[in-house]
Structures are given as structure tokens and as C-alpha cells.
Amino acid sequence: MNKNLSFTKYSTATSLMLFIIYFVINFLFLTKYGIRQSVVPIGILIVGFAVVHLSMFFFRKNRILAQKINKKSVYLLTAAFAVFYIALCHIMKDPYKMNIDRWQTLDFSLDYWIHGQYIYTKRNFMGNLSSYLPGQLLLSLPSYILGNLGYVQVMAFLLFAWAILRKFKSNLIRFTAILMLGISLSYIYEAVCKSDFISSFIFSAAFILFWHSQFKDNYFQKPVLLGVCLGVLFLTRSVAVIPLIIFLLKPFLAANKTLRIKTVLTFLITVALLLATIFLPANSVDYIFQYNPLNLQGQSNKLIMLFFLAAAIFLSFYVKKINEVFYFSAYIVFFIMLSFVLEKYLYFGIGFQDNFFPTTYLAACLPFSIIGYCFSVQRELERQVQD
């Protein structure tokens, strides 16, 4: 088994695979929206996109660039993108113009949640029900209080940058990671539309990076804090659980009994309290069974989800280093969402304009593919030094 998983170690192939995932996600956004405008021919957009991304892929081999990029460059890039994303949050002032319902759905879900009303029976302007879990509502609350739901993407971007700066010491890798997220068309789309989809996975990815950096000798040194964090992240989006399983299952089984009990109890209490805030306003138990986020948020067929859940559990026992957590997470999350996209295609038929919308879900693996790519680049650089 270890030989079969050896591709995750010191391999240029890993860098290439993860970058291809990143490239494909953003290329689909380019083609999806590029054909809807007439200012720049789609062919020119594709060529420009390919040139930019190929140049970025070969950053890691440019020694001159590596010498010129310093900590100041990284901080300036982060600040520039922060300002850029704040500006993007104010481009669109009306969600109805773009025919996108996540913005309005998150807005009324937070409003209902704060005022103690049941959120899962109200339909948005497109006729869809809310499927928000309380963990995501809690993490989105600061942006709601500030008066612009787009700020959740700004906060997620800054959290991502902070986690990268904390984990990686190479300024070239730091610069590359922040640039990859900053110019990502899928993330730009999220900010303009005031969506919060990718942020759920950024929160999980940043938590994994932080927790490993802070407690890499023993992930369960702070069982109460860990239980609270896991409880909140568990109730963001269902697929966000996959990376957490890969990251913590094996260390959890190896931890002593007292720490495991404290972690589980705190986790269960956190989950129970958060679920209580959304279910207590319901009229009856039958009402909850009929209208609840667990039924509405499924991204794919239940059997497919169980298969990938089993795969995550299986792979968690073969994780030896933190980089492998991100490699496996990127691949599994990508294939979960790909199965969802294919399922929609089979159901609705392949229509580029009308039925291409599910490809937005592929962006769920974006933070894991970027961080995994950075780890693989770091391994390549370390190998070059050794050689």
C-alpha cells in the first residue's frame, strides 16, 4: 500500500496533477462566462488565461524570481488583493440582476436565524429553499453585521493568507499561494456575487494548517477548543467533513481515552447547541423531518457520498505527513463534486448555457488544491537542495 501511495512524496507529478485541478476549475469559469460577453473574443481570453497560468506554474523553477520575492512583496500582494476583493463586494448591489440566489438566501437565512425564526421553509426569488447549516451562518455573521455579505470572502481570503504565511517559510511559495487564490476566477465570482461557497472549505483548510502548525506533536492538547472548532466546521457544509476526517481520524484513535472523551463531548455539545438554534423555532418534529438542511444540502447521490466517505476513512490511516492530508482532500473533494456535476448532466442533459451551472461546485476543492500544490513545490525545492 505504501508503494501505491508513494506518488505523494517528492513528486513533480503531484504538483502537475494539483495544478491541473486548479487550472480546470478556473478554465470552466472562463468558458462559462466568457461566451456570455462580446467585448473580448473567447479565443483571446483562453490564450491569455493559458499563458498566465503556465507562467505561474513555472514560477517554482525561476531562481531569479525566487530571489527577488521577499516578505514585503508577499504582504503587498496580500494587501492589494484584500483591497481588490473589498471593491468587488460593492460592484453588484442587487442579487436579482445576476439571477443568483445564494446571496439572497444567505441574507434571509441569517435574518431569520438571528430573530429566532425557522429558515428552511422560506423560498428565495428563484423558488429554492435554504440549506444553510448553523456553522456556516455563524461564520458568515460578521459580514452580515458589517452590512455586506461579500465580506465573508474578504475574511476568508485574509484567513487563507495568514495560514499560508504561518505555515510556509519560502516567500516564493507564499507569493504563489496568495496569487493563485487572488486571481482565481471562481473566487472572484464568489466575491462579486456575494456567495460563500468556497469560504466553507477555506475555513476547514486554514483550520487544518493552523492546528497542525500549533499542535503538530499532539493534535489533542486542547481537546475542548478542538471540539468546539470541529463542531462549528462540521456544520458548515457536508463535504467539508471529508478533509477533517483525513486529518484527524488516525490521530484521534491514537490519542489517550481522556482526551478523546473531552473532544467528543465538546464536539457533541457544540453541535447540539448550534442545531438547537435552527430547529427549536420549528412548529413540530414532523416539520423538521420535512424541511431540514440535511435533506437539502446533499451534493450528490447518497451511495456516492458513502463511497467517498469510506475512501476518506481508508486514506486517513495512510496519512503520514500534513501534505498528504491536502493531496487526498483535493482529490476526493474534486471527485465528489465531479460526480455531482455528471449526475446533473445525466439528469438534465448537456446544455452548455443552461446546464453548465453545476461546475461551480468543483471550486470546493480550490483551497486544498492550492495548498497541496504548495506542499508539493516545497518538496521539490527540498529535493533540489538535497541533490
Backbone torsions as a table, in degrees:
resi	resn	phi	psi	omega
1	MET	NA	-41.7	180.0
2	ASN	-61.8	-34.8	178.0
3	LYS	-67.8	-37.5	-179.4
4	ASN	-67.5	-25.8	-178.9
5	LEU	-99.4	9.0	-175.4
6	SER	-68.5	-13.6	-179.5
7	PHE	-67.3	-14.8	-179.5
8	THR	-80.5	-2.9	-174.6
9	LYS	-112.8	126.0	171.5
10	TYR	47.3	47.1	-173.5
11	SER	-124.3	128.5	173.6
12	THR	-65.6	-29.2	178.9
13	ALA	-60.3	-36.5	178.9
14	THR	-65.3	-43.3	176.8
15	SER	-58.2	-44.6	-178.2
16	LEU	-64.7	-44.7	-178.4
17	MET	-63.7	-44.0	-179.5
18	LEU	-68.8	-36.6	177.9
19	PHE	-69.0	-35.2	177.1
20	ILE	-62.7	-41.5	176.9
21	ILE	-59.4	-47.7	177.7
22	TYR	-59.4	-44.4	-178.7
23	PHE	-62.6	-47.4	-176.8
24	VAL	-62.0	-43.9	-179.4
25	ILE	-57.1	-48.4	-177.1
26	ASN	-76.8	-30.3	176.8
27	PHE	-64.7	-37.6	177.9
28	LEU	-64.1	-36.5	175.7
29	PHE	-66.0	-40.9	179.9
30	LEU	-61.0	-48.5	-178.4
31	THR	-69.6	-35.0	-178.9
32	LYS	-63.2	-47.1	-175.3
33	TYR	-98.0	-20.1	179.6
34	GLY	-64.8	-34.9	-179.1
35	ILE	-76.2	-9.6	-178.3
36	ARG	-91.8	0.9	178.0
37	GLN	-123.0	160.2	-176.3
38	SER	-123.4	7.1	-177.8
39	VAL	-72.2	-48.1	-179.6
40	VAL	-120.1	129.0	178.4
41	PRO	-56.8	140.8	-176.6
42	ILE	-60.9	-31.7	178.5
43	GLY	-62.2	-42.0	178.8
44	ILE	-66.6	-39.7	178.6
45	LEU	-61.9	-42.0	-179.2
46	ILE	-66.0	-43.7	178.7
47	VAL	-62.5	-46.8	178.8
48	GLY	-61.2	-41.8	178.2
49	PHE	-60.9	-46.0	-178.6
50	ALA	-64.2	-41.7	-179.7
51	VAL	-63.4	-46.2	-179.4
52	VAL	-60.6	-45.5	-175.2
53	HIS	-75.4	-33.7	174.9
54	LEU	-66.6	-38.8	177.2
55	SER	-62.5	-42.4	-179.7
56	MET	-66.1	-35.5	179.8
57	PHE	-64.4	-34.3	-178.2
58	PHE	-91.2	6.7	173.3
59	PHE	-52.4	-41.7	-170.8
60	ARG	-65.4	-17.1	-179.0
61	LYS	-103.2	1.9	-178.6
62	ASN	-93.7	100.2	-176.0
63	ARG	-70.0	-32.7	178.7
64	ILE	-65.6	-45.2	178.1
65	LEU	-62.7	-40.2	179.5
66	ALA	-61.3	-34.8	179.6
67	GLN	-75.4	-32.1	-176.6
68	LYS	-80.8	-29.6	-179.8
69	ILE	-77.1	121.2	178.9
70	ASN	-122.6	-176.5	-177.9
71	LYS	-61.7	-36.1	179.0
72	LYS	-62.4	-40.9	178.4
73	SER	-60.8	-40.7	-179.5
74	VAL	-65.3	-45.9	-179.8
75	TYR	-66.4	-37.4	177.7
76	LEU	-65.6	-40.8	177.6
77	LEU	-63.0	-44.0	179.5
78	THR	-61.7	-45.6	179.5
79	ALA	-63.4	-41.5	-179.8
80	ALA	-62.2	-44.1	179.1
81	PHE	-68.7	-35.2	177.6
82	ALA	-60.7	-45.4	177.4
83	VAL	-63.9	-41.5	179.7
84	PHE	-59.9	-45.0	-178.0
85	TYR	-72.9	-31.4	173.8
86	ILE	-63.0	-42.1	178.1
87	ALA	-63.4	-41.0	179.5
88	LEU	-60.8	-32.6	-179.1
89	CYS	-64.6	-17.0	-175.9
90	HIS	-109.5	6.0	179.5
91	ILE	-70.0	-51.2	-178.8
92	MET	-100.4	126.4	-179.8
93	LYS	-109.8	-3.3	-177.5
94	ASP	-137.4	112.4	-178.2
95	PRO	-65.8	-22.7	-177.8
96	TYR	-68.3	-27.9	-177.6
97	LYS	-65.2	-33.7	-177.3
98	MET	-96.5	-1.8	179.3
99	ASN	56.7	41.3	179.9
100	ILE	-118.7	128.1	-170.8
101	ASP	-99.3	-11.7	-177.6
102	ARG	-61.2	-40.6	-179.2
103	TRP	-57.3	-55.9	-178.5
104	GLN	-65.6	-37.1	-179.2
105	THR	-64.1	-45.1	177.7
106	LEU	-63.7	-38.6	-178.7
107	ASP	-62.9	-51.4	-177.9
108	PHE	-73.8	-28.0	177.0
109	SER	-64.2	-44.0	177.6
110	LEU	-66.1	-40.4	179.6
111	ASP	-63.2	-46.4	178.3
112	TYR	-64.3	-43.0	-177.4
113	TRP	-62.2	-46.0	-179.7
114	ILE	-62.4	-36.8	-176.4
115	HIS	-94.4	13.6	173.1
116	GLY	69.9	32.8	178.1
117	GLN	-109.2	154.0	-179.6
118	TYR	-76.5	125.5	-169.3
119	ILE	-95.2	-10.6	-167.5
120	TYR	-93.5	9.4	176.6
121	THR	-112.7	-10.5	179.7
122	LYS	-84.3	135.4	178.0
123	ARG	-100.1	145.6	176.6
124	ASN	-82.2	-175.5	-174.7
125	PHE	-67.9	-13.7	176.8
126	MET	-98.3	3.3	176.7
127	GLY	87.3	9.0	-178.9
128	ASN	-95.9	147.7	178.1
129	LEU	-87.2	155.8	177.2
130	SER	-73.7	142.6	176.3
131	SER	-127.1	18.8	-176.4
132	TYR	-70.1	133.2	173.7
133	LEU	-89.3	155.8	-174.0
134	PRO	-64.8	-26.0	177.7
135	GLY	-63.3	-44.3	178.3
136	GLN	-68.0	-36.3	177.0
137	LEU	-63.1	-41.0	179.8
138	LEU	-64.1	-43.3	-179.1
139	LEU	-71.7	-23.7	178.9
140	SER	-89.0	-10.5	-175.1
141	LEU	-58.8	-42.1	179.5
142	PRO	-57.3	-40.8	179.7
143	SER	-68.2	-34.1	177.1
144	TYR	-65.7	-41.8	178.9
145	ILE	-65.3	-36.7	178.9
146	LEU	-74.3	-10.1	173.4
147	GLY	93.3	8.7	178.9
148	ASN	-149.7	111.5	-176.7
149	LEU	-66.0	-19.1	177.2
150	GLY	-65.2	-21.0	-178.8
151	TYR	-63.8	-18.8	178.2
152	VAL	-62.4	-32.0	177.3
153	GLN	-73.7	-34.2	175.9
154	VAL	-64.7	-45.4	179.0
155	MET	-62.9	-41.8	179.6
156	ALA	-65.4	-38.9	178.4
157	PHE	-63.2	-45.4	179.8
158	LEU	-65.9	-36.4	176.7
159	LEU	-64.8	-42.2	177.5
160	PHE	-60.8	-47.2	-179.1
161	ALA	-62.2	-41.7	179.0
162	TRP	-62.1	-43.8	179.9
163	ALA	-64.3	-39.1	178.2
164	ILE	-65.3	-45.5	-179.8
165	LEU	-62.7	-34.0	-178.0
166	ARG	-74.7	-35.6	-173.7
167	LYS	-87.3	-45.1	-173.1
168	PHE	-98.6	138.6	-179.0
169	LYS	-97.8	-22.5	178.9
170	SER	-75.2	122.9	179.2
171	ASN	-66.9	-29.2	176.6
172	LEU	-63.8	-44.7	179.1
173	ILE	-67.5	-42.1	176.8
174	ARG	-57.9	-48.4	-178.5
175	PHE	-61.1	-43.8	-178.8
176	THR	-62.9	-46.4	-178.4
177	ALA	-61.5	-47.5	-178.7
178	ILE	-66.4	-37.9	177.5
179	LEU	-65.6	-42.2	-179.0
180	MET	-60.8	-43.5	177.9
181	LEU	-72.3	-40.0	-175.7
182	GLY	-62.6	-39.1	-177.8
183	ILE	-95.7	2.1	-179.5
184	SER	-62.2	122.0	-179.1
185	LEU	-63.2	-35.0	179.5
186	SER	-66.1	-36.1	179.8
187	TYR	-76.5	-35.5	175.1
188	ILE	-60.8	-42.9	176.8
189	TYR	-56.9	-44.9	-179.9
190	GLU	-59.1	-43.3	-177.8
191	ALA	-67.7	-44.4	-179.3
192	VAL	-63.1	-41.6	-177.3
193	CYS	-86.1	-0.7	-177.8
194	LYS	55.7	38.7	175.3
195	SER	-86.2	168.5	-177.8
196	ASP	-133.5	14.8	-171.4
197	PHE	-62.7	-54.9	-176.0
198	ILE	-66.3	-30.1	-177.6
199	SER	-58.6	-34.0	178.8
200	SER	-56.8	-40.7	-176.5
201	PHE	-82.6	-28.0	173.1
202	ILE	-65.5	-41.0	178.0
203	PHE	-59.1	-44.2	179.7
204	SER	-66.6	-44.6	-179.3
205	ALA	-63.9	-44.0	179.9
206	ALA	-65.5	-38.7	177.3
207	PHE	-61.2	-44.8	-179.7
208	ILE	-61.3	-45.0	178.8
209	LEU	-62.0	-46.6	-178.7
210	PHE	-64.0	-47.4	-174.7
211	TRP	-65.2	-37.3	177.1
212	HIS	-66.3	-43.5	-178.9
213	SER	-65.5	-37.3	-174.8
214	GLN	-82.3	-35.5	-172.8
215	PHE	-133.0	40.7	-173.6
216	LYS	-65.5	-21.6	177.6
217	ASP	-76.0	-30.5	178.9
218	ASN	-159.1	106.0	-176.5
219	TYR	-65.1	-14.2	-174.1
220	PHE	-109.1	27.8	176.4
221	GLN	-66.3	-32.3	179.4
222	LYS	-119.3	74.3	-172.0
223	PRO	-63.7	-35.3	-179.1
224	VAL	-68.4	-48.6	178.4
225	LEU	-61.7	-41.5	179.1
226	LEU	-62.3	-43.7	179.4
227	GLY	-61.1	-40.6	178.6
228	VAL	-65.3	-47.8	-179.9
229	CYS	-60.2	-44.4	179.8
230	LEU	-65.8	-37.4	178.8
231	GLY	-61.8	-41.8	179.0
232	VAL	-69.2	-47.6	-178.3
233	LEU	-65.9	-33.8	178.1
234	PHE	-60.8	-30.3	-178.2
235	LEU	-104.4	36.7	171.6
236	THR	-99.3	-72.3	174.1
237	ARG	-140.0	147.5	-172.4
238	SER	-57.6	-41.3	-176.9
239	VAL	-70.3	-22.1	-180.0
240	ALA	-64.2	-13.8	178.5
241	VAL	-71.5	-29.5	-174.4
242	ILE	-57.0	-52.7	179.4
243	PRO	-62.2	-33.7	180.0
244	LEU	-66.9	-37.0	176.6
245	ILE	-64.7	-47.0	-179.9
246	ILE	-60.7	-36.4	-176.8
247	PHE	-75.3	-42.1	-165.6
248	LEU	-115.3	-13.6	-173.8
249	LEU	-61.7	-51.1	-178.9
250	LYS	-63.0	-47.5	176.5
251	PRO	-61.9	-32.6	179.7
252	PHE	-64.2	-44.9	-179.8
253	LEU	-67.8	-24.6	-179.7
254	ALA	-87.6	-15.1	-177.8
255	ALA	-72.9	160.1	179.7
256	ASN	-72.4	160.6	-170.7
257	LYS	-60.1	-40.6	-177.9
258	THR	-62.7	-45.4	179.9
259	LEU	-65.5	-38.0	178.6
260	ARG	-64.8	-42.5	-179.4
261	ILE	-64.5	-43.7	179.3
262	LYS	-62.1	-42.8	-179.5
263	THR	-64.3	-46.9	-178.1
264	VAL	-64.8	-44.7	-179.5
265	LEU	-61.7	-45.4	179.2
266	THR	-64.1	-40.6	177.5
267	PHE	-60.0	-49.0	-178.1
268	LEU	-64.3	-39.8	178.5
269	ILE	-64.5	-43.4	179.1
270	THR	-62.0	-46.6	179.4
271	VAL	-62.4	-43.9	-179.0
272	ALA	-62.2	-43.5	-179.4
273	LEU	-65.4	-43.0	179.9
274	LEU	-66.6	-42.2	178.3
275	LEU	-65.7	-33.7	178.4
276	ALA	-61.8	-35.3	-178.7
277	THR	-66.0	-24.7	-179.6
278	ILE	-100.5	-26.1	-175.6
279	PHE	-95.8	-27.0	-178.5
280	LEU	-60.3	-34.6	178.6
281	PRO	-71.0	-6.5	-178.1
282	ALA	-66.5	152.0	-178.1
283	ASN	-70.3	-33.9	-178.2
284	SER	-161.0	171.3	177.3
285	VAL	-66.1	-40.4	178.2
286	ASP	-59.8	-36.4	178.4
287	TYR	-61.1	-40.8	179.8
288	ILE	-66.1	-43.0	179.5
289	PHE	-63.5	-32.4	-178.6
290	GLN	-79.7	-40.3	-177.4
291	TYR	-125.1	99.1	178.2
292	ASN	-150.1	154.4	-175.2
293	PRO	-68.4	-24.9	-178.6
294	LEU	-66.1	-33.7	176.6
295	ASN	-77.3	-33.9	-173.0
296	LEU	-84.5	-23.7	-171.5
297	GLN	-93.1	-3.5	-178.4
298	GLY	-57.9	122.3	-178.9
299	GLN	-84.6	-10.5	-175.0
300	SER	-158.3	177.6	175.7
301	ASN	-57.4	140.3	-175.6
302	LYS	-59.3	-39.9	179.5
303	LEU	-65.9	-37.7	177.8
304	ILE	-65.4	-43.1	178.1
305	MET	-61.4	-41.2	179.0
306	LEU	-64.1	-37.9	178.1
307	PHE	-61.5	-47.8	-178.6
308	PHE	-71.1	-30.6	174.8
309	LEU	-64.4	-43.3	177.1
310	ALA	-63.5	-38.5	178.2
311	ALA	-63.9	-40.3	178.6
312	ALA	-64.6	-42.4	178.3
313	ILE	-63.0	-43.9	179.7
314	PHE	-61.4	-49.1	-177.2
315	LEU	-67.9	-27.7	-178.7
316	SER	-59.5	-28.4	-179.0
317	PHE	-79.0	-9.4	-180.0
318	TYR	-110.0	6.2	176.9
319	VAL	-79.4	124.3	178.0
320	LYS	-114.1	-25.2	-178.4
321	LYS	-134.0	158.9	-175.7
322	ILE	-63.2	-32.0	179.8
323	ASN	-60.8	-33.5	-179.4
324	GLU	-69.0	-28.9	175.5
325	VAL	-58.7	-43.7	-177.8
326	PHE	-76.8	-34.6	175.9
327	TYR	-59.9	-54.4	-176.9
328	PHE	-65.0	-39.0	179.7
329	SER	-62.8	-44.0	179.7
330	ALA	-60.2	-45.9	-177.8
331	TYR	-66.6	-47.3	-175.7
332	ILE	-67.6	-46.4	179.6
333	VAL	-61.8	-40.0	178.5
334	PHE	-60.8	-45.6	-177.1
335	PHE	-73.6	-29.5	173.2
336	ILE	-61.0	-49.5	-178.3
337	MET	-69.4	-33.9	177.1
338	LEU	-64.1	-39.3	178.1
339	SER	-64.1	-35.8	176.4
340	PHE	-64.6	-44.1	179.0
341	VAL	-62.1	-47.0	-179.7
342	LEU	-63.7	-36.4	177.7
343	GLU	-61.4	-42.0	178.9
344	LYS	-67.3	-39.6	177.7
345	TYR	-61.5	-43.9	-179.7
346	LEU	-65.3	-32.8	-177.6
347	TYR	-79.8	-45.8	-175.2
348	PHE	-95.3	-21.9	-172.0
349	GLY	94.3	156.4	-176.6
350	ILE	-87.4	103.6	174.5
351	GLY	-123.9	114.5	-170.2
352	PHE	-58.8	-44.3	-176.1
353	GLN	-76.4	-47.1	-169.4
354	ASP	-89.1	-35.7	-171.8
355	ASN	-110.2	16.0	179.1
356	PHE	-88.2	-3.8	-175.0
357	PHE	-59.9	-33.0	-176.0
358	PRO	-63.2	-18.5	-178.9
359	THR	-60.8	-19.6	177.3
360	THR	-60.5	-27.3	-178.3
361	TYR	-70.7	-21.0	178.6
362	LEU	-61.4	-24.1	-178.7
363	ALA	-66.4	-7.1	178.1
364	ALA	-58.0	-32.0	-177.0
365	CYS	-88.8	2.4	-175.2
366	LEU	-53.8	-53.7	-178.4
367	PRO	-63.0	-33.3	-179.6
368	PHE	-73.5	-36.4	178.0
369	SER	-68.6	-38.1	179.3
370	ILE	-66.9	-49.1	-178.5
371	ILE	-67.3	-40.9	176.5
372	GLY	-60.4	-41.7	177.2
373	TYR	-60.5	-42.8	179.5
374	CYS	-63.5	-38.9	176.2
375	PHE	-64.4	-40.8	-179.7
376	SER	-67.5	-36.8	175.7
377	VAL	-64.9	-40.9	178.2
378	GLN	-61.1	-41.3	177.6
379	ARG	-63.8	-40.5	177.5
380	GLU	-61.3	-44.7	-179.6
381	LEU	-64.6	-39.6	178.4
382	GLU	-65.4	-37.6	179.7
383	ARG	-67.8	-37.6	178.1
384	GLN	-63.1	-39.2	178.9
385	VAL	-65.4	-41.8	-179.8
386	GLN	-65.5	-37.4	-179.7
387	ASP	-71.4	NA	NA
